[in-house]
C-alpha cells in the first residue's frame, strides 16, 4: 500500500480529477500536493463566468452550478483572494481584477505610507462529485504585504506576501515549503481528506 500526503494508505492506481483553470501555476501546485495521492490533476481550460459577489464561497457556488450543466464530473474549481486589513478586506473577491488592471506595482503604490500591512490569503475549492454533490474546502494563510517585489517563484501576489513566521515571500520559498503553509495547500489537504474517505 502507498501513502498519500495526509498519511492515509491507498491502493495503487490513479483517478483523473479535472481542475478547471487556465492558471498553470495553480496546476503545478495541485500536481505537487496530490503527487502522493491516487488523484491525478487534469487541467481543463473551460471558462465560466465569475460573478461579482461579496464572498469567495458565492463565486464558487455559482461556478459549480454553471459548469454542472456543461462538463462531466468530478471537477474542482478554485477562487482565491487577498484580504488586506487596512482596506477592510479589499480586494477580496476582486483580487484577480486588481492584479489584471493595476498589477503588483499598483497595489504597492496604494500601500505607500501604510503601516498596517497585515492581510490574509484565502482559498475556496469547490468540488462537484460524480454523484452531483457540491463540497467546499477553505484554507487561509495570514501574513504581511511588503513594499517591494521579491522572489522568482510562485505566481500572482506571491512576490509581495510574507506569511506569518517567515522572513521570505511566497515567491522566495521552495514550492514544497510554500504548499505546506499556503491557503491553497490547506484547502487542498481538506479536499484530499474528503476524497479519501
C-alpha positions as CSV (number, residue, x, y, z in Angstrom):
1,X,0.0,0.0,0.0
2,X,1.2,3.5,-0.7
3,X,0.5,6.6,1.4
4,X,-0.8,10.0,0.3
5,X,0.3,13.4,1.7
6,X,-2.2,13.0,4.6
7,X,-0.6,9.7,5.6
8,X,-3.5,7.6,4.6
9,X,-3.0,4.4,2.7
10,X,-4.5,3.8,-0.7
11,X,-4.3,1.1,-3.4
12,X,-2.1,1.8,-6.4
13,X,-3.9,3.2,-9.4
14,X,-4.9,6.7,-10.4
15,X,-8.1,8.7,-10.8
16,X,-8.2,11.7,-13.0
17,X,-9.5,14.8,-11.3
18,X,-10.4,17.8,-13.6
19,X,-9.1,21.1,-12.4
20,X,-10.9,24.0,-14.1
21,X,-8.3,26.7,-14.5
22,X,-6.2,28.5,-17.1
23,X,-3.6,29.3,-14.4
24,X,-0.6,27.0,-14.9
25,X,0.8,28.0,-11.5
26,X,-2.3,26.6,-9.8
27,X,-2.0,23.3,-11.8
28,X,1.7,23.0,-10.7
29,X,0.5,23.3,-7.0
30,X,-2.2,20.8,-7.5
31,X,0.2,18.3,-9.0
32,X,2.8,18.8,-6.2
33,X,0.3,18.4,-3.4
34,X,-1.6,15.5,-5.0
35,X,1.6,13.8,-6.1
36,X,1.5,11.0,-3.5
37,X,-2.3,10.5,-3.7
38,X,-4.2,8.4,-6.2
39,X,-5.6,11.6,-7.8
40,X,-4.1,13.0,-11.0
41,X,-4.9,16.6,-11.7
42,X,-6.0,17.2,-15.3
43,X,-6.2,20.8,-16.4
44,X,-9.4,21.9,-18.2
45,X,-9.3,25.4,-19.6
46,X,-13.0,25.8,-20.0
47,X,-14.0,29.3,-18.9
48,X,-17.0,30.1,-16.8
49,X,-18.5,33.4,-15.6
50,X,-17.2,34.7,-12.3
51,X,-19.9,36.7,-10.7
52,X,-19.1,39.8,-8.6
53,X,-20.1,38.6,-5.2
54,X,-19.3,39.5,-1.6
55,X,-17.7,36.2,-0.8
56,X,-15.5,33.6,-2.4
57,X,-18.0,30.9,-1.5
58,X,-20.7,32.6,-3.5
59,X,-18.4,32.8,-6.6
60,X,-17.5,29.1,-6.2
61,X,-21.2,28.1,-5.7
62,X,-22.2,29.9,-8.9
63,X,-19.3,28.4,-10.9
64,X,-20.1,24.8,-9.8
65,X,-23.8,25.3,-10.7
66,X,-23.0,26.8,-14.1
67,X,-20.4,24.2,-15.0
68,X,-22.5,21.3,-13.8
69,X,-24.7,21.5,-16.9
70,X,-21.8,21.8,-19.3
71,X,-19.0,19.3,-18.3
72,X,-18.7,15.9,-16.7
73,X,-17.9,15.5,-13.1
74,X,-15.9,15.1,-10.9
75,X,-14.2,18.5,-11.2
76,X,-12.7,21.2,-8.9
77,X,-12.8,25.0,-9.2
78,X,-10.9,27.5,-7.1
79,X,-11.4,31.1,-6.1
80,X,-8.8,32.8,-4.1
81,X,-8.3,36.3,-2.8
82,X,-6.1,38.5,-0.6
83,X,-7.9,40.4,2.1
84,X,-5.9,43.5,3.2
85,X,-6.7,44.7,6.8
86,X,-6.0,48.4,6.0
87,X,-8.6,48.3,3.2
88,X,-11.3,46.4,5.3
89,X,-10.7,43.2,3.3
90,X,-10.3,44.7,-0.1
91,X,-9.6,43.5,-2.8
92,X,-11.1,40.1,-1.6
93,X,-13.3,38.8,-4.4
94,X,-11.8,41.5,-6.7
95,X,-8.2,40.2,-6.2
96,X,-7.8,39.0,-9.8
97,X,-9.3,42.1,-11.3
98,X,-6.9,44.4,-9.3
99,X,-4.0,42.2,-10.4
100,X,-5.0,42.4,-14.0
101,X,-5.7,46.1,-14.0
102,X,-3.0,47.8,-11.8
103,X,-0.7,44.9,-11.1
104,X,1.5,44.4,-8.1
105,X,3.3,47.7,-8.5
106,X,-0.1,49.4,-8.5
107,X,-1.0,47.6,-5.3
108,X,2.3,48.7,-3.7
109,X,1.6,52.3,-4.7
110,X,-1.8,52.1,-2.9
111,X,0.0,50.8,0.2
112,X,2.6,53.6,0.3
113,X,2.8,55.1,3.7
114,X,0.5,52.5,5.2
115,X,1.8,51.0,8.5
116,X,-0.9,48.3,8.9
117,X,0.2,45.8,6.2
118,X,-1.4,42.7,7.6
119,X,-3.5,40.6,5.3
120,X,-5.0,37.1,4.8
121,X,-4.8,34.9,1.7
122,X,-8.0,32.9,1.4
123,X,-8.8,30.0,-0.9
124,X,-12.1,28.2,-1.5
125,X,-12.0,25.0,-3.5
126,X,-15.3,23.7,-4.9
127,X,-15.8,20.1,-5.8
128,X,-18.6,18.6,-7.8
129,X,-18.6,14.9,-7.2
130,X,-19.6,12.2,-9.7
131,X,-23.0,12.0,-7.9
132,X,-23.6,15.7,-8.3
133,X,-22.8,16.6,-4.7
134,X,-21.2,20.0,-4.1
135,X,-18.5,20.4,-1.5
136,X,-16.3,23.4,-0.5
137,X,-13.0,23.5,1.3
138,X,-11.5,26.6,2.7
139,X,-7.8,27.4,3.6
140,X,-6.3,30.6,5.0
141,X,-2.8,32.0,5.4
142,X,-2.1,35.2,7.3
143,X,0.9,37.5,6.8
144,X,2.0,40.9,5.6
145,X,2.5,42.7,2.4
146,X,6.0,44.1,1.9
147,X,6.8,47.2,-0.1
148,X,8.8,45.6,-2.9
149,X,8.7,42.5,-5.2
150,X,10.9,39.7,-4.0
151,X,11.5,36.2,-5.5
152,X,11.1,34.4,-8.8
153,X,8.8,31.6,-7.8
154,X,5.0,31.3,-7.4
155,X,2.5,33.5,-9.2
156,X,0.0,36.3,-8.5
157,X,0.7,38.2,-5.3
158,X,3.4,35.7,-4.1
159,X,6.3,38.2,-4.6
160,X,4.8,40.8,-2.1
161,X,3.4,38.4,0.6
162,X,5.4,37.1,3.6
163,X,3.5,34.5,5.6
164,X,3.5,34.8,9.4
165,X,6.5,33.1,11.0
166,X,8.7,33.5,7.9
167,X,11.1,36.1,6.5
168,X,10.7,35.1,2.9
169,X,7.9,35.8,0.4
170,X,5.8,33.0,-1.1
171,X,7.8,33.6,-4.3
172,X,11.1,33.0,-2.4
173,X,10.0,29.8,-0.6
174,X,10.6,26.4,-2.2
175,X,7.4,25.1,-3.6
176,X,7.0,22.3,-1.1
177,X,7.5,24.7,1.8
178,X,5.0,27.2,0.4
179,X,2.4,24.4,-0.3
180,X,2.8,23.2,3.3
181,X,1.5,26.5,4.7
182,X,-0.4,28.3,1.9
183,X,-4.1,28.9,1.8
184,X,-4.4,26.7,-1.3
185,X,-2.3,23.9,0.2
186,X,-4.5,23.9,3.3
187,X,-7.7,23.8,1.2
188,X,-6.2,21.0,-0.9
189,X,-5.4,18.8,2.0
190,X,-9.0,19.1,3.2
191,X,-10.1,18.2,-0.3
192,X,-7.8,15.1,-0.3
193,X,-9.2,14.1,3.2
194,X,-12.7,14.2,1.7
195,X,-11.8,12.3,-1.4
196,X,-10.1,9.5,0.5
197,X,-13.0,9.0,2.9
